[in-house]
Each structure stands twice: as structure tokens, then as C-alpha cells.
């Protein structure tokens, strides 16, 4: 893998990023000061790439007053652009330096129909003042604990804006800015090989610990965020509700999870909602810890920081979220309609997770590519226990100006073996999918609230 040429310009700091295996200490004041100069407020390289294909960061959409479409999604600010070129099975070798192994495998798996339309790069994601301030504090105070399975000295978002290990980069994904509190109504589909599918609809709620009303300052200090969802379609699954208290250190205190079943009309603990279990809405195509590309405890893997590279990744995917986009045109046999997607050249962090000896998981290795401007995993390659590439994950994101954060227009898990896929987080046919005004109290995320949510 080739690193971007300007990666080495930051001298000793970025050299340490590549060479330090599992650093536990916060950065020095001199390193932290770079968040105000050569790095963006959350740790990306501020400057353009030497060839100019990746522009300098200016958080341009934070200054834009984007009009909203009929379902509340920002209108595509780049709607007038045409692809620079397309990458397909016939020409991918010309571009493979900037492709992930999973992308190459998809091009080979569907040589006649799958391609990557590549557009001009826009570093559109803005950094709100609250995120900037939290990252600056965490840079000097946050530390990995318990062999990297937890974090102390952290508050808000972006635990390690200047990471020195693979685990710190992963924790940045887990603690990235996705707005402090919101609700979301989204759809998912797992089409059969012939393209037939059924839509599953989920109402989701997310609130960071620091945004929960009624929580005492010293209460629930090991909680990272609260999350719940309920299924509202199809009818046979209506009323099932899941509640999660996501912990910062899931080895010392495993995530707390509960399920309410409408059929049984009772709330029960659900400790199995973790690692490689598969949920009822995934058709067995996605593990519990692959939702949001990765979530939960990192303790079963060794995490290696490979470094940075430039990759064609899904980006500024406004078209996928547009209310003009209909599912029957989007969801095709084998893969999503590539004409609705958008790829751009961006710098990403490359991290490899290898299953530890004696640990169990259906994936022996996981290969992640994390966007430098958001800390979100955009590409994920999952290998089976024979070491063969099995599944490929993609997160198609865009900057939501109302929520002041990057959100997903779609998250996809492709199974290379059976030719099927799971597309989740679809919102284009929902009338008002995102609600960033949502406020929650402690009681809203209590097990006692599950039954009432299931009956509504």
C-alpha cells in the first residue's frame, strides 16, 4: 500500500502515528497545537494533496445555507456535476492503487453491471464549535485503558484527534460526531438473487450521554450513548423493541441491552446482541458488531494501524437520500444501482483487525478504511476463518447541514459468496426521516419504557 506523499510532511508526529503499536498516553501540548495549524480541528490533514485532486479542507458546507428537499434532506449541492470517469471490471487495474480489496472483489463478482462512478472531491464536512472544543480537550486528556478496551479522560466526541494506534483510530469512529441526539426512521432490504425484496422499517433513537436530560454529572460515567429502535414494518415484526446502553469499556462492563417482544409482551435482557450474532432484520448477512460498520467491544481483535492512503470512497451521497430516489430503481439483483452512487478520492486511515488466538468470531480478519474528515468507516472488508474475503461493507454518507454532522444515506453489506446483500438506512421514501430536535430523558431509555414503545 502506498501512503500519500504529504503524509510524511508532518515529521515526527505522523511518523509516530505509523510506528506506535498501542500507545496509552495523550499527546503532547506541541502535538495538540497542530489542531489549530496543519491539522483540522478533529485531526485531518488540512492541506490539499500534492496533485490537487484532494482539495484543502474548509468545511465548506458548514457555511452553506442548503435548501431542504420535501423529506427534509439537504438538496444535493453537487447535482450539476458529471462523473470524471467510471471504474469497472475492464479497467480497474488502472486505478487499483486507490481501490480497496473489497471494491476490486465486487467489480470482479459483477463484471457486467457493477461500477464506481468517480466525481470531483469535495471536503464538505464542517466541524461545529462544540465538536472542535471537545476534540481539543480530548487530545490532551483522553487515554486508552484496560488494554485499549476502554477510554478515560474523554467527554463529548472524537476521543483521539491525533491517533497513535489502530485502537485509537477505531475509538474515533466509535466516538465520532453524529449529532448529540436524534431520531431516525429508515428502511432496509435484503433482496433475493432475483431482485425481489421486502421493506423493513425501523424507528431509531440515539442520544449521547452528555445530552440526556435528567442525568446527574457523576451518574452513568461508563455510558457512551443510549440507543433504541422499534420495528414498524412488516406487520409480522411490528412491536419488537431493542434498547442498548452502550458502555465506554465493554470488557469491564458489557453493553446493557434489552428486547421487548410484542408476541410475548415482556421485556427481557439480551446479552447476545453483540459480536457475531445476527439480528432478525439482517437476513443473516450482517453481524451485530458490523452495524454502523463497527460497534461494540474491540477486545477480540488485535488492531494494527497501517497508515494513510488515498481511496475512492462513497462520499457526498445526497442522490441516494433524495426523495426522487425510488427503492424499486435503486435495489437491484446482486448490488445497489451504481448510477445512484458517488465516489470521490479521499484520504483514509487504514486499520487491520486480526482475531486474537483463542477468541471466537466468524471473521478472522477485518480491514477498515476510515475517512480522515469524519472518522467514519466508509469501507470494510471481512475475511472468513480460511482467510478468504467474504463480505464487503460500504457506508454512503453525506453532510446533513441541519444535524451538523455526516450521516449515512445507506449502509450496505455485500456477501461475495451467495451474491446477496443487505441495504440498510434507506430514507428516500420516508417523509421526514431525520429529527435532530429530538430530546430524551433518562426514563426514555429505561427498560420500563420498552413495553410502552412496543404498544404504540
C-alpha positions as CSV (number, residue, x, y, z in Angstrom):
1,X,0.0,0.0,0.0
2,X,1.3,3.4,-0.8
3,X,0.9,6.3,1.6
4,X,0.0,9.7,0.3
5,X,3.2,11.8,-0.3
6,X,2.3,14.6,2.0
7,X,1.7,12.2,4.9
8,X,5.4,12.3,5.8
9,X,5.5,16.1,5.9
10,X,4.3,16.3,9.4
11,X,7.6,15.0,10.6
12,X,7.9,13.2,13.9
13,X,4.2,13.4,14.7
14,X,2.9,11.4,11.7
15,X,5.9,9.0,11.9
16,X,4.8,8.1,15.4
17,X,1.3,7.5,14.1
18,X,2.6,4.8,11.8
19,X,5.1,3.2,14.2
20,X,3.4,3.2,17.6
21,X,1.5,0.0,18.3
22,X,-0.8,0.6,21.2
23,X,0.1,4.0,22.8
24,X,-1.8,4.7,26.1
25,X,-0.8,8.3,26.7
26,X,-2.3,11.5,25.5
27,X,-0.4,13.7,23.0
28,X,2.0,16.4,24.0
29,X,0.9,20.1,24.0
30,X,3.1,20.7,20.9
31,X,1.2,17.9,19.1
32,X,-2.2,19.1,20.2
33,X,-1.3,22.6,18.9
34,X,-1.3,21.2,15.4
35,X,-5.1,21.0,15.5
36,X,-5.0,24.8,15.0
37,X,-2.5,24.8,12.2
38,X,-1.6,21.9,9.8
39,X,-4.5,19.7,11.0
40,X,-8.2,20.3,11.0
41,X,-9.9,20.7,14.4
42,X,-10.6,17.0,14.5
43,X,-7.2,15.8,13.2
44,X,-7.4,15.5,9.4
45,X,-4.7,16.9,7.2
46,X,-5.8,20.5,6.4
47,X,-3.8,20.9,3.2
48,X,-4.5,19.7,-0.3
49,X,-2.8,16.7,-1.8
50,X,0.3,17.5,-3.9
51,X,-1.6,16.7,-7.1
52,X,-4.5,18.9,-6.2
53,X,-7.1,16.1,-6.6
54,X,-7.9,16.3,-2.9
55,X,-8.5,19.9,-2.1
56,X,-7.6,21.7,1.2
57,X,-10.3,21.4,3.9
58,X,-12.5,24.4,4.5
59,X,-15.7,22.7,5.8
60,X,-17.5,24.4,3.0
61,X,-21.0,23.1,3.7
62,X,-20.9,24.5,7.3
63,X,-21.1,27.9,5.7
64,X,-23.8,27.0,3.2
65,X,-27.5,27.5,3.6
66,X,-28.6,24.4,1.7
67,X,-32.3,24.3,0.7
68,X,-34.1,21.2,2.0
69,X,-36.0,18.7,-0.1
70,X,-39.5,17.5,0.5
71,X,-38.4,15.0,3.1
72,X,-36.0,17.4,5.0
73,X,-32.8,16.1,3.4
74,X,-30.5,18.8,2.1
75,X,-30.6,19.3,-1.6
76,X,-27.5,17.9,-3.4
77,X,-25.1,20.9,-3.7
78,X,-23.2,19.0,-6.4
79,X,-26.1,17.9,-8.5
80,X,-24.8,19.5,-11.6
81,X,-21.5,17.6,-11.7
82,X,-20.8,14.7,-14.0
83,X,-18.6,11.7,-13.3
84,X,-14.9,12.3,-14.2
85,X,-14.7,8.6,-15.2
86,X,-16.1,5.2,-14.1
87,X,-14.2,2.2,-12.8
88,X,-15.4,-1.2,-13.9
89,X,-14.1,-4.8,-14.3
90,X,-12.4,-3.9,-17.6
91,X,-10.3,-1.0,-16.3
92,X,-9.9,-1.4,-12.5
93,X,-6.2,-2.3,-12.8
94,X,-5.5,1.3,-13.8
95,X,-6.9,2.5,-10.5
96,X,-6.3,-0.3,-8.1
97,X,-3.8,1.7,-6.1
98,X,-6.8,3.7,-4.9
99,X,-9.3,0.7,-4.5
100,X,-9.9,-1.5,-1.5
101,X,-9.6,-5.3,-1.9
102,X,-13.4,-5.4,-1.3
103,X,-14.1,-3.0,-4.1
104,X,-12.0,-5.0,-6.5
105,X,-13.8,-8.1,-5.5
106,X,-17.2,-6.5,-6.2
107,X,-16.0,-5.4,-9.6
108,X,-14.9,-9.0,-10.4
109,X,-18.1,-10.5,-8.9
110,X,-20.4,-8.4,-11.0
111,X,-18.3,-7.6,-14.1
112,X,-21.3,-6.7,-16.3
113,X,-23.3,-4.5,-14.0
114,X,-21.3,-3.1,-11.1
115,X,-19.1,0.0,-11.4
116,X,-17.8,3.0,-9.4
117,X,-18.7,6.5,-10.8
118,X,-15.9,8.8,-9.7
119,X,-16.7,12.5,-9.2
120,X,-14.6,15.6,-8.2
121,X,-13.6,15.5,-4.5
122,X,-15.3,17.9,-2.0
123,X,-14.2,18.0,1.6
124,X,-17.6,19.3,2.6
125,X,-18.0,18.2,6.2
126,X,-17.9,21.1,8.7
127,X,-16.8,21.0,12.3
128,X,-19.2,22.7,14.7
129,X,-17.6,24.7,17.6
130,X,-18.8,22.2,20.2
131,X,-17.0,19.3,18.3
132,X,-13.9,21.4,17.8
133,X,-13.7,22.2,21.6
134,X,-14.4,18.6,22.6
135,X,-11.6,17.3,20.3
136,X,-9.1,19.8,21.6
137,X,-9.9,18.8,25.2
138,X,-9.7,15.1,24.5
139,X,-6.4,15.4,22.6
140,X,-4.7,16.3,25.9
141,X,-6.7,14.2,28.3
142,X,-8.1,11.0,26.7
143,X,-6.2,7.8,27.3
144,X,-6.8,4.1,26.4
145,X,-7.3,1.9,29.4
146,X,-7.8,-1.9,30.0
147,X,-5.6,-2.9,27.1
148,X,-7.3,-0.4,24.8
149,X,-10.8,-1.7,25.5
150,X,-11.9,1.5,27.3
151,X,-11.2,5.2,27.4
152,X,-10.7,7.6,30.3
153,X,-10.4,11.4,30.3
154,X,-12.9,11.6,27.4
155,X,-16.0,13.7,27.0
156,X,-18.2,14.5,24.1
157,X,-16.9,13.4,20.7
158,X,-13.6,12.4,19.0
159,X,-11.5,10.7,21.7
160,X,-8.1,10.8,19.8
161,X,-7.9,13.6,17.2
162,X,-4.2,12.8,16.8
163,X,-4.2,9.0,17.0
164,X,-1.1,6.9,17.6
165,X,-2.5,3.4,17.2
166,X,-5.1,1.3,15.4
167,X,-7.3,1.2,18.5
168,X,-7.3,5.0,18.8
169,X,-8.4,5.3,15.2
170,X,-11.2,2.8,15.9
171,X,-12.3,4.7,19.0
172,X,-12.5,7.8,16.9
173,X,-15.1,6.0,14.7
174,X,-17.0,4.9,17.9
175,X,-16.9,8.4,19.3
176,X,-17.3,10.5,16.1
177,X,-19.7,13.3,15.8
178,X,-23.1,12.1,14.6
179,X,-25.2,14.8,16.4
180,X,-25.8,14.6,20.1
181,X,-29.4,13.4,19.9
182,X,-31.7,12.5,17.0
183,X,-34.4,10.1,15.9
184,X,-34.5,8.4,12.5
185,X,-37.0,6.5,10.5
186,X,-35.2,4.3,7.9
187,X,-35.8,1.2,5.8
188,X,-33.8,-1.8,4.9
189,X,-34.0,-4.6,2.4
190,X,-32.2,-7.9,1.7
191,X,-33.1,-8.7,-1.9
192,X,-33.1,-12.3,-3.1
193,X,-30.9,-13.2,-6.0
194,X,-33.7,-12.4,-8.5
195,X,-34.0,-8.9,-7.0
196,X,-37.3,-9.4,-5.1
197,X,-37.3,-7.9,-1.7
198,X,-39.5,-6.8,1.3
199,X,-39.0,-3.5,3.1
200,X,-38.4,-3.4,6.9
201,X,-38.9,-0.1,8.6
202,X,-37.3,0.9,11.9
203,X,-37.8,3.9,14.2
204,X,-34.4,4.6,15.9
205,X,-33.4,6.9,18.7
206,X,-29.9,7.9,19.6
207,X,-28.6,10.2,22.4
208,X,-25.1,10.7,23.7
209,X,-24.7,10.5,27.5
210,X,-23.9,14.2,27.8
211,X,-27.2,15.1,26.0
212,X,-29.6,13.1,28.1
213,X,-31.9,15.2,30.3
214,X,-32.0,14.4,34.0
215,X,-28.7,12.6,34.2
216,X,-26.6,13.6,37.2
217,X,-23.0,14.7,36.4
218,X,-21.4,11.6,38.1
219,X,-24.1,9.2,37.0
220,X,-23.6,6.5,34.4
221,X,-20.0,7.6,33.7
222,X,-19.2,4.5,31.7
223,X,-22.1,5.1,29.3
224,X,-21.1,6.4,25.8
225,X,-24.6,6.7,24.4
226,X,-28.1,5.4,24.6
227,X,-29.9,3.8,21.6
228,X,-33.2,2.2,21.0
229,X,-35.2,1.1,18.0
230,X,-38.6,-0.5,17.2
231,X,-39.7,-2.3,14.1
232,X,-42.8,-0.7,12.4
233,X,-42.9,-2.9,9.3
234,X,-43.6,-5.6,8.1
235,X,-46.6,-6.3,10.2
236,X,-45.3,-9.7,11.4
237,X,-42.4,-7.9,13.2
238,X,-44.2,-4.8,14.4
239,X,-43.7,-4.1,18.1
240,X,-40.3,-5.6,18.6
241,X,-38.2,-3.0,20.5
242,X,-34.5,-3.1,21.3
243,X,-32.8,-0.9,24.0
244,X,-29.0,-0.5,24.3
245,X,-26.9,1.3,26.9
246,X,-23.5,1.5,25.1
247,X,-20.6,1.4,27.5
248,X,-17.2,3.0,27.1
249,X,-15.4,-0.1,28.5
250,X,-17.4,-3.1,27.4
251,X,-14.9,-5.5,28.9
252,X,-15.2,-4.1,32.4
253,X,-19.0,-3.5,31.9
254,X,-20.5,-5.2,28.9
255,X,-23.1,-3.2,27.0
256,X,-26.6,-3.4,28.6
257,X,-29.3,-4.5,26.2
258,X,-32.9,-5.4,26.4
259,X,-35.6,-6.6,24.0
260,X,-39.4,-6.3,24.2
261,X,-41.3,-8.8,22.1
262,X,-44.9,-7.9,21.2
263,X,-45.8,-11.6,20.9
264,X,-44.6,-12.4,24.4
265,X,-45.5,-9.0,25.9
266,X,-42.4,-8.9,28.1
267,X,-39.1,-7.2,28.5
268,X,-36.0,-9.4,28.7
269,X,-32.3,-8.9,28.9
270,X,-30.5,-9.6,25.6
271,X,-26.7,-10.0,26.3
272,X,-26.3,-11.7,23.0
273,X,-26.8,-8.5,21.0
274,X,-23.1,-8.2,20.3
275,X,-20.1,-9.6,18.4
276,X,-21.1,-12.0,15.6
277,X,-24.7,-12.6,16.3
278,X,-27.1,-11.7,13.5
279,X,-30.3,-9.7,14.1
280,X,-33.8,-10.6,12.8
281,X,-33.7,-7.8,10.2
282,X,-30.4,-8.7,8.6
283,X,-31.3,-11.9,6.8
284,X,-28.1,-13.3,8.4
285,X,-26.0,-11.0,6.2
286,X,-24.6,-8.7,8.9
287,X,-23.2,-9.4,12.4
288,X,-24.3,-7.3,15.4
289,X,-20.9,-5.6,15.6
290,X,-21.0,-4.7,11.9
291,X,-23.9,-2.3,12.3
292,X,-22.6,1.2,11.7
293,X,-19.7,-0.6,10.1
294,X,-18.3,-1.4,13.5
295,X,-19.7,-1.1,17.0
296,X,-19.1,-2.6,20.4
297,X,-16.1,-4.0,22.2
298,X,-12.8,-4.3,20.3
299,X,-11.4,-6.9,22.7
300,X,-11.5,-10.0,20.4
301,X,-9.1,-8.5,17.8
302,X,-5.6,-7.1,17.6
303,X,-5.7,-3.7,15.8
304,X,-2.9,-2.7,13.5
305,X,-2.6,0.8,12.2
306,X,-1.3,0.5,8.6
307,X,-1.3,4.2,7.9
308,X,-2.9,6.5,5.5
309,X,-3.7,6.1,1.8
310,X,-6.0,7.7,-0.8
311,X,-9.0,5.7,-1.8
312,X,-12.1,6.1,-3.9
313,X,-14.8,6.0,-1.3
314,X,-18.6,6.7,-1.2
315,X,-19.0,10.4,-0.4
316,X,-21.5,13.3,-0.6
317,X,-24.2,10.7,-1.4
318,X,-27.1,13.1,-1.5
319,X,-28.6,11.4,-4.5
320,X,-29.2,8.3,-2.5
321,X,-31.2,10.2,0.1
322,X,-33.2,12.3,-2.3
323,X,-37.0,11.8,-2.2
324,X,-36.7,11.5,-6.0
325,X,-35.0,8.2,-5.5
326,X,-37.3,5.2,-5.5
327,X,-36.4,1.9,-4.0
328,X,-37.5,-0.2,-7.0
329,X,-35.0,1.7,-9.2
330,X,-32.3,1.5,-6.5
331,X,-32.4,-2.1,-5.2
332,X,-31.1,-4.4,-8.0
333,X,-30.2,-8.1,-8.0
334,X,-26.7,-8.5,-6.6
335,X,-26.0,-4.9,-5.8
336,X,-27.3,-1.4,-5.5
337,X,-27.8,0.6,-8.7
338,X,-24.4,2.2,-9.2
339,X,-25.8,5.1,-11.2
340,X,-27.2,6.5,-7.9
341,X,-23.9,6.3,-6.1
342,X,-21.0,8.7,-6.0
343,X,-17.3,8.0,-5.2
344,X,-14.6,10.6,-4.6
345,X,-10.9,10.4,-3.8
346,X,-10.2,11.0,-0.1
347,X,-7.5,10.3,2.4
348,X,-8.4,7.4,4.7
349,X,-6.8,5.7,7.7
350,X,-6.2,2.0,7.1
351,X,-6.6,-0.3,10.0
352,X,-6.5,-4.1,10.1
353,X,-8.1,-6.2,12.9
354,X,-6.9,-9.7,13.3
355,X,-8.7,-12.2,15.6
356,X,-6.7,-13.0,18.7
357,X,-5.7,-16.6,19.4
358,X,-8.4,-18.3,21.4
359,X,-11.0,-15.8,20.5
360,X,-14.2,-16.7,18.5
361,X,-15.7,-14.7,15.7
362,X,-16.9,-15.7,12.2
363,X,-14.5,-13.1,10.8
364,X,-10.8,-13.9,11.2
365,X,-9.7,-10.5,9.8
366,X,-11.4,-7.2,9.2
367,X,-9.9,-4.4,7.0
368,X,-11.2,-0.9,7.7
369,X,-10.8,2.4,5.8
370,X,-11.8,5.4,7.9
371,X,-12.4,8.9,6.5
372,X,-10.0,11.5,7.9
373,X,-12.6,14.3,7.8
374,X,-15.3,12.5,9.8
375,X,-13.6,9.4,11.4
376,X,-16.4,7.3,9.9
377,X,-15.6,3.8,8.5
378,X,-16.5,4.0,4.8
379,X,-15.2,0.7,3.5
380,X,-14.9,-2.6,5.4
381,X,-13.6,-6.0,4.2
382,X,-14.4,-9.1,6.2
383,X,-12.5,-12.4,5.9
384,X,-13.7,-15.8,6.9
385,X,-11.8,-18.3,9.0
386,X,-10.0,-19.6,5.9
387,X,-8.6,-16.2,5.3
388,X,-10.7,-15.6,2.2
389,X,-12.6,-12.3,1.6
390,X,-16.2,-13.0,2.4
391,X,-18.2,-9.8,2.9
392,X,-17.7,-6.1,1.9
393,X,-19.3,-3.2,3.7
394,X,-19.8,0.3,2.4
395,X,-21.2,3.4,4.1
396,X,-22.6,6.0,1.7
397,X,-22.6,9.2,3.7
398,X,-23.4,12.9,3.2
399,X,-23.2,16.0,5.4
400,X,-26.5,17.0,6.9
401,X,-26.5,20.7,7.4
402,X,-29.4,20.6,9.9
403,X,-27.8,18.0,12.1
404,X,-24.3,19.5,11.5
405,X,-22.8,16.0,11.1
406,X,-22.2,13.4,8.5
407,X,-25.0,10.8,8.3
408,X,-25.5,7.7,6.1
409,X,-27.8,7.6,3.1
410,X,-27.3,3.9,3.0
411,X,-25.1,1.2,4.6
412,X,-24.5,-1.9,2.5
413,X,-23.1,-5.4,3.3
414,X,-22.3,-7.5,0.3
415,X,-21.9,-11.2,0.6
416,X,-19.5,-12.3,-2.1
417,X,-20.2,-16.0,-1.8
418,X,-24.0,-16.0,-2.2
419,X,-24.3,-12.8,-4.3
420,X,-26.8,-11.2,-1.9
421,X,-26.6,-8.0,0.1
422,X,-28.3,-6.1,2.9
423,X,-29.0,-2.4,2.3
424,X,-30.0,-0.5,5.5
425,X,-30.6,3.1,6.5
426,X,-32.6,3.9,3.3
427,X,-34.5,7.1,3.8
428,X,-35.5,8.4,0.3
429,X,-39.1,7.1,0.6
430,X,-39.6,8.3,4.2
431,X,-41.5,11.6,4.6
432,X,-39.3,13.1,7.4
433,X,-36.6,10.6,8.3
434,X,-34.3,12.7,10.5
435,X,-35.4,14.6,13.5
436,X,-32.4,16.5,15.1
437,X,-34.7,18.3,17.6
438,X,-35.3,15.0,19.5
439,X,-34.7,15.4,23.2
440,X,-34.6,12.4,25.6
441,X,-34.6,11.9,29.4
442,X,-33.2,9.1,31.4
443,X,-36.6,7.5,31.6
444,X,-36.9,7.3,27.8
445,X,-34.0,4.9,27.7
446,X,-35.1,2.8,30.7
447,X,-36.2,-0.9,30.4
448,X,-39.6,0.1,31.7
449,X,-40.2,2.3,28.7
450,X,-39.7,-0.5,26.2
451,X,-43.2,-2.0,26.7
452,X,-45.0,1.3,26.1
453,X,-42.9,1.9,22.9
454,X,-43.8,-1.6,21.7
455,X,-47.6,-1.0,22.2
456,X,-47.6,2.4,20.4
